[in-house]
Amino acid sequence: MKQISMLNGEPIKSIVKFALPIMASSLLQYNYTLVDNILVGRYVSTDALAAVGGVGSINSFIIGAALGLTSGFTIPVAQAFGAKNQEKINRYAGSSMTVSFLLGLLLVVIAHIISTPLLKLIGTPDEILGLSAAYVNILYFAIPFQMLSNNFTAISRAVGESRKPLLYFIISIFVNFVLDLLFITVFHWSVEGAALATLISHITASVLTGNYILRHNESVHISKENLKPDIKTAFAQLKLGIPVSLQFTVTSIGSMFLQSAVNSFGTATIAGFTAAGRVENLANIPLSGLSVGTQTFVGQNYGAGNYDRIVKSVRKIFILNILLSFILSGALLSVGMPIVRLFMTEPDEEVLFAAHKYLIATAECFSLVAVLFVLRNTLQGLGFTYANAVAGAGELIGRISIALIFTPLIGFNAVCYAAPAAWLLADIPLAIIYLKKQKKFKALARAEENKKRAIYPTKTD
């Protein structure tokens, strides 16, 4: 399949064309939890929906940290592709696979040890604690396979191929949907059935994406030698991956504080918060997809030394993402609640009230997350992943402040504005860091242009 060039041609057209399959893949990944939530909410109980939704912050803490590592691992692959260095492409891709799987196995053990204590720590109501624990104890066996499929997909995108992973996610989400129906509505396995269906679908995705990268991708040629652990290469990748992972971890700690505040309002509010959060995640997909495409674009052009192209293109993506956020805000207000109602067979006014408040607050401030996605992924593509950790600290401060200070004073209204507060506090340091890097790139671009003029003087010179 033809790969999309990020080094030549109209940048926005290339990024959008590259990002569309990413958006579709993200939509399918999102459906892993969406299908679980809808079927559990409609065919099991509201308590079961609250149990599955109530583990979201803990899942982000454990699984998000794992997937953050793999996102950082493949940054050198994109830069090597831009520099046309085949040896580095193979070496970094092979190393990322090995390290991802080994770390995944370690995280399975850690996750099973800490999950139940964390559920108790965030104040999970007793009536849903057993259901939540049962769900995650099966779900966390999927971590190594999630890390592998995420890694294989990131490698494919780093070398300009975003369409093949989409095909494999279509297959895996179909597997998830069929098994969810079978396990929940036929076998009546409750939340355990939902978790098992997700586990099997993640295994399916990792096998399919792995087969493509190892046997069929034209730009990556991984030998057994490349798969052997190499301390120097692994350390270089961990240096990039750990800050991204820290960003997920720190953000998730803030989310756990916030979830603890939500839990104090009872099961119905938890269910409303969960359902509205799923709708918000759905609206995030176009913004996130464009930004991930920007990361690949920036990484390849940074490797090729196209500094001026990076600066001009990122400016255009900023404008595009902000305009898109206005459209999505309208969508949240107009179709958000009908989607929330899909999670229930019988409308519960308390659940709907909580969801409606959350969606209004999110829609009002959605441009803040559009800025966050572009800044974070641009700096990540450049290899400045420490900025992710800084942004994560800003998000942590925002969520903890809301949970500990404002929620006791204002109530659930404060919870609804926790995410916008976190986005704003992440945007500020990222903007400062990016503007400094932009100034440097403009100087490098001018120096490169002057060098070309000295070698190839024009007639007017």
Buried (B, 14 or more C-beta within 10 A) or exposed (E): EEBBEBBEEEBBEBBBBBBBBBBBBBBBBBBBBBBBBBBBBBBBBBBBBBBBBBBBBBBBBBBBBBBBBBBBBBBBBBBBBBBEBEEBBBBBBBBBBBBBBBBBEEBBEEBBEBBBEBBEEBBBBEEBBBBBBBBBBBBBBBBBBBBBBBBBBBBBBBBBBBBBBBBBBEBBBBBBBEBBBEBBBEEEBBBBBBBBBBBBBBBBBBBBBBEBBBEEBEBBBBEEEBBEEBEEBBEBBBEBBBBBBBBBBBBBBBBBBBBBBBBBBBBBBBBBBBBBBBBBBBBBBBBBBBBBBBBBBBBBBBBBBBBBBBBEBBEBBBEBBBEBBEEBBEBBBEBBBEBBEBBBEEEBEBBBBBBBBBBBBBBBBBBBBBBBBBBBBBBBBBBBBBBBBBBBBBBBBBBBBBBEEBBEEEEBEBBBBBBBBBBBBBBEBBEEBBEEBBEEBEEBBEEBEEEEEEEEEEEEE
